């Protein structure tokens, strides 16, 4: 796959992901209007975050990163018949594990709620509500992990569109549940939890037609005579931590936030949701494209090609991720107020969320780097090194949490997550360099200076952004116009400055070393 094809594939995944994330923001606007940052909202966000976290751990995280390299190697060396056998046997084994976890989650919901939200124990009603919501949201884990399995198969054969578009149905289901089901139930958040379960089933069903079209529909089998099955399981165990450390850190933030004032969990949720937009559109899209390519290049022993692929991924993260981080940091309060400051959402909630968003934005480039560096290890079927690095980062995150939470409250939790992400990214890059898989022979100083100048210029219009309190009297249209003008204006300044400093738009997504 050439750089041009990678860009096209990345644009395809990024485009669908952008649509999904924008719809996700619409979903969060609806949720904010319906439940705001209330006690019930805290309970739902915890009940949704736990299976969602496990989904990223078992599905998009550990399983995907262990499965895709073995799938690619099997397809490259053994042919389609062996691939189908691998898919069937993995589906059987994986299915049993997911059914067991889902059943245990439903049965142990009260204890899981107490484990992940210990601060709720002071309010028995809130804790009981969280457990009730978990009984509905936990089955989502089983559905969505099979969705990730299907996505791994489709991505490996170059069919990126359906897996990238799948999250749209979660957002549609939650929007529909918030508007039509929640008002019929008491408490209303129960309707949201039911909507999560429905979404998981729908997302699984839509994977079936493209799998059939590709001739790769799994037929679950409990046989275990394919060597790739045990290889995937061995790679998956350490990979449970490797690529999902940032998610573990966010979950730990939720645990500690439950001990703070009411609303803290929701403030972190809303700021994290804005972070997810550029992270998904850019970093996850890029990592989705490069993992199958790196896996094929490793199987073909083409080290030069894998280095070029990694250079492309890092450059895309830099040139697109850095301005996103800057925009979230300086325009965060404006964006949050435009999206969420309606109904049950107060000005004080927006201001608190904006502070944690600023702290998260400081780590956004690092979150993106983790997403595009970890696949290189998994392509080499090395899942142990990211685990070691992940454990170091998690330990650092807890230390940072304990240091910062007492003086900065929920903002300290967000800042600790960002600091640990930078440590994680730095250690991943150092590891690639030490193994000779990817080495930065010389830094592109000129390009880095050009990016820095463009970033400084783009934030100069931040003083025009009104505060959340000032926007109270503005209509929705006025808020949207303000936000659109300022964000598009800052983006335009960024692009113009890059061009004036010598970067051509036609080579914007091409690493300096490849020009």
N, C-alpha and C positions, 0 to 999 in steps of 0.2 A: 504494500500500500504506500503510494507516494505521499509527499507532504500535501499535495493538492487534494488527494483523496481523503486524507485524514482531516483536512479542513472541512471538506464537504460532509463527511460522516459526523464530525463534531458539530457542524451547523445543524444537521438533521436532528441529532440528539438534543442539542441545545435549544433548537426551536420548539420541539415538543415539550421539553422540560420547562422552557420559559412559559409556554401556554399553561402548563400544569401549575407552575408556581404563581402565576398571575391569578389563576382561578383559586389557588390556595389562599392568596391574599383576600380575594372576595369572600371566601369561606370564613376567614378570620374576622373580616369586617362584620359579617352576619353574627358570628359568635360573640364578638365584643359588644355588639348592640344588644344581643339577647341576654348574655350572662356577665359581661364586663370582667371585673377582677374580683368577683364575689367569692364567698366561701364555697358555693356549689361549683363555680368555675375552677377553683383550685382543685377540688375533688376530681372533676372530669379530666383536667389536664394531667394529673398524676395517673389516673386510671388509663388514659390514652398513651401516656409517655412510656409506661412500663412495657406493654406488648410491642409498641413501636420501636423501643430500644432493642428488645430481643429480636425483632424482625431485622433490624439493621445488623445485629450481631450474627444471627444464624443465617439470614437470607442474603442481604446485600453485602454483608461483611465477610464472615468466615467462610460460608458455603460458596459464595460466588468466586471469591479469590482462590479457593482450593479447587473448585470444579473446572473453571474455564481453562487453566493451563493443562490439566489432565485431559480434558475434552479435546483441546487443540492438538496435543501430542498424540492422542489415540487416533484422531482423524488423519493426521499427517502421516503416521507410520503404519496403521493397522487397517484403515478403510472404514466404510460406512457400516458394514455388518457389526463390527466390533463396537462402533460408536453407539448403535442402537441397543446392543446388549448392555453397555455401560449405563446408558440413560435409564433403561428399564430397571436395572438392579439398584441404581442410586435412588430412583423414585420409590422403590419398595422400602429400602432401609430408611431413607429420609422421612418417608411418610409415617412410619412407626414411631420414630423419635418425636416428630411434631405432634402427633396425636397424644402421646404420653405427656408431653410438656403442656399442651393445651388443657387436657383433663386435670392435671395437677394444678394448673393455674386457677381453674374454676373452683376446685375443691379447697384450695389453700388461700383463696382471695383475702380473707380477713388478716391472715398473718403476713401475706405479701404486702398488703396496704400498710400494715404497721411497720414492716421492715423498710419500705421505701419512703414513707411519710411519717416518721416517728413523731414529728411535731403535732400531728393530727390527734394523737392520743389524748391530748388535753380537751378535745371536743369529740366525745363518743359519737355524736350524730354525724359529724363530718367524716370520721373514720369509717363508720358503718356505710355511709353513702359511697365512699371510695371503693369499699369492698363490693358493694352491689353493682357498681359501674364496671368493676374489673371482670365480673362474671360474664358481662356482655362483650367487653373489649378483648378478652384473652383469646377467644376463638379466632379473632382476626389474625393472630400470629400464625396459626396453621395455614390459613388461606394464603396469606401474603408471602410466606416463605416458599410455598409452591409457585407463586407468581414469580419470585426471584429466581427459582430454579428454571422456570420456563424462559425467563429473560436471559439467563446465562446461556442457554442453548441458542436462542435466537441471535444474541449478540455475537456469539462465536462463529456463526455462519453469515455475519454481515447484515442481519436484519435488525436494525436498531430502532425503527419507528414505533412499533407496538409496545415494547417494554418502556420506552421513554414516555409514551402517551398514557400508559396505564394509571398513574397517580391521579389523572383527571377524574376518574370515576370515584375515587375516595372523596375528593373535594365536592363533586356533584352530590354524592350521597349525604355528606354532612350538611351541605347547604339545604338540601331538601328536608332532611331530618329537623334542622333548626327552624325552618319556616313552617313545616306542616305537622311533624310528629311531636316535637318538643312541647308546643302549646297544649297538646291533648293529655300530657302526662304530668304527674307530680311526684318528685321534682322534675322540672323541665329537662335537666341535663341527662335524665335517663333516656330521652329520645335521641340525644346525641350518641350515647353509647350503643344503642341499637343500630343507629346509622353506620357506625364503624363496622359492626359485624356484617351488615348487609353489603357494605363496600368491599370487604374482603372476598366474599363469594362472587360478586360481580367481576372484580378484577381477575379472579382465577378463570372464570368462564370465557372471558374475551381472549385468553391466551390460546385456547384450543384451535381456532381456525388457522392462525399463522403456523402453529406447530404441525398441523395436518398438511398444510401447503408445503412445508419444508420437508415432509416425510420423516419427522422426528418426534411424533407424539409419543410420550412415555406410556409404556404398558407395564405398570408396577409388578416387579418380581422380587421374591424373597431369596432367590439364589444369590450366591456370593462367589462365583467362580471367576469373575472378571477381576484381574489384578488392579484395575483402576479404581475399584470401589474402596478397597482398603487403603489405597494411596490417597484418595480424597479424604477419607476419614482421618488418616494420620496428619495430613496437611491442615485439616479443618480445626483440630483441637487447639494447636497454638495460634492459629489465625483468628480464633475467637476474640483475642485481644488486639492483634496486630493492626488492623485497619480501623477498628471501632473505638479506639482510645478516646477520641474526642467525644463520642456519644456517651461513653462511660463517665467521662468528666461532667458532661451536661446532666446526667442522671444524678451524680453525686451532688451537683449544685441544687437539684430539686430536693434531695434529702435534707440538706442543710437549710435551704430556703423555707422548708416546712417548719423550721424552728424559729423563723423570724416573724415579723408582723404579718397579719393576714393581707394577702395580695401579692406577697413577694414571689410566690410560685408563678402567678399570672404575669407579673412584670417581666420575669425572665423568659416566660413563654413567648410573649408578644415580641420582645426584642430578638429572641432566637429565631422567630419566624421570618423576620426581615433578613436575618443573616442567611437563612436557607435559600433565599431567592438567587443571589449571585453564586453561592456555593453549589447549588444544583445546576444552574444554567451553564456555569463555566467549568468548575473543577470536576464535578461528577460526570458531566458530559465528556470531558477530555479523558478522564480515567476509564470510562466505559469503552471509549474508542481504542485506547492504547493497550489495554490488557490483552485482548486477543492478538493484537499485532506483536507485542513483546513476546507473547507465548510462542507464536509461530517463529519469530526470529531466533528465540532460544533453541527451539527444536531444530532449526536449520543451521544453528551455530553461526549466525550472522551478527557478530558483535558490533560492527560498525553501524549497521542499520538500527540496532537497538539503542545505540548512543544518540543517533540522530532523532529517533522517536522521542527519547527522553528530553532532549534539548528543546524540541518543539513544544512538548507539554509544559515545561517550566516557563518558556517564553510567553506562551499564551496566558498562563496564570499571572505572570508579571504585568503584561501589557493591558489585560482586561480586569484582573483582580484588584490591583492597587487603586485604580480610580473608583471602583465600587466601594472599597473600604473607606476611602476618603469621603465619598458622598454620604455613606451611612453615618460617619462620625460627625460631620458638620451639618447635615440636613436631617438627622435622625428624628428630632422632635417634630419637625414639619411633616415628615412622612408619616410618622405614627399618628399625629393629630388628624391628618387628612384621611387616613385609613380607618382609625378606630375610635376617635373621640365623638361617639354618638351614644345615645341611650344610656346604658348603665356604666359607661366608661367616663370617669371624671378627669379633669385637667391634671390633678395630682398623680393619677395613674399614668398618664402620658409622660409627664415629667420624670417619674421614677423609671419607666421603661426606656426613655431616651438615654438616661445615664448608663444603664446596663448595656444598651445597644452600642454606645460609644466604647465601652470596655470590650465588648465582643468584637467590634470593628477593628480594634488594634490587633486582634489575632486572626482576622479573616485571611490575609495572605498565607499565614502559616497553616490554617485549616486546609486551604487549597493545595499547598505544597504537599501536605501529608497524603491527600487524595491522589496526587499524580506521581509521588515517589514510591509509595507502598506497592503499587502494581509491579514495579520492576523486581522486587523481591519475590513476589508471588509467581511471576513469569518464570523465574529461576527455581520455582518450587522450594523456596526458602521462606518458611513461615516462622521459624524460630527467632530470627533476628528482629523482625518487627515486634514480636512478643516482648523480648527483652527491653527494647527501646520503649514500648508502650507501658511496661510496668514502671520503668524509670519515670516516664512522663506522668503516670497516674500518681505515683508517690509524690512527685514534685507538686502536682495539682493539689493534693490534700494538704501539703505543707503550706502552700500559698493560700489555700482557703482559710486555714486556721489563723494565718497571720493577718489576712486582709478582711475577713468577714466581720471582725469585731469593731473595726473603725469605719468600714465602708458598706457594711450590711450586704444587700443583694448585689451591689455593684462590685464589691470585693470578690464575690463568687465568680462573676463574669470575667473580671480581670485575671483571676487565678487561672481560669480555663484558657485564656489567651496566652498567658505566659508559659503554661505547660505545653501548649500547642507549638510555640516557637522552639522550645527545647526538643520536642518530638521531631519536628521537621529538620532541625539542624543535625540531630543524631542519625536520621535516615539518610540524609545527604552525605554525611561523613562515612557511613557504612558502605554506600555505593562506591564512594571514592576508594576506600580501603580495599575493596574486593576487585577493583578495576573494571566494574560493570559500567560505571559512568564517572568520568573525571572532567572537572572543569579546569582545563589547562590554563586558561587565562580569562579573567573576568571581562565582560564587554563594558568597560568603564564608560565609553562614550554613550552607548545606548542607555545605561543606567542613569547617567546625568540628564539625558534628554527626558527620560520618564519622570525624574524628580522635578525638573523645571516645569513640565506639563502639569504635574500634580499640584505644585504651589500655585500656579496660575488659575487652575480650575476652581480652587476653593475661595478665591478672592471675592466671589459674589455672595458668600455665606451671610454677610451682614444684612442682606436684603430679606432673609428668611424671617417671617413673623413667628412669635412664640406660640405655644399651645394656648395660653390664656388669651392672646389676642385673636386667635382663630375662633373662639367660642361664638362670636357674633357673625361669623362668615358662613355663607351657605356652602353646601357640598360642592357646587360648581366653582365657586370662588376658591375654595381650598384646592381643588384639583388643578385649576388653572395656575395658581401660585406654584404648586409643587411641580407641575409639568414644565413650566417656564424656567424655574430655577435649575431643575435637574437636567433638562435638555440644554440650557445655557452653559452649565458647568461642563457637560459632556462635550459640547461644541468647542469650548475653550481648550479642553484637553486635546482634542483632535487637531485643532488649528495650531496649537503650540508644538505638538509633535511634528507636524508638517514643516513649521517654520524652523525647527531645530534640525531638520534633515531626514526625518523618517517618512518614507513614501507610503501612502495608504495601501498600495499593491503589495508591499512587503511587510505590512503591519503584523501579520501572523506567521512570519518566517523568522526563525532565530538569526541573530546577527552573524553567527558562524556559518550559516548556510547561504548568505547573500553573496 
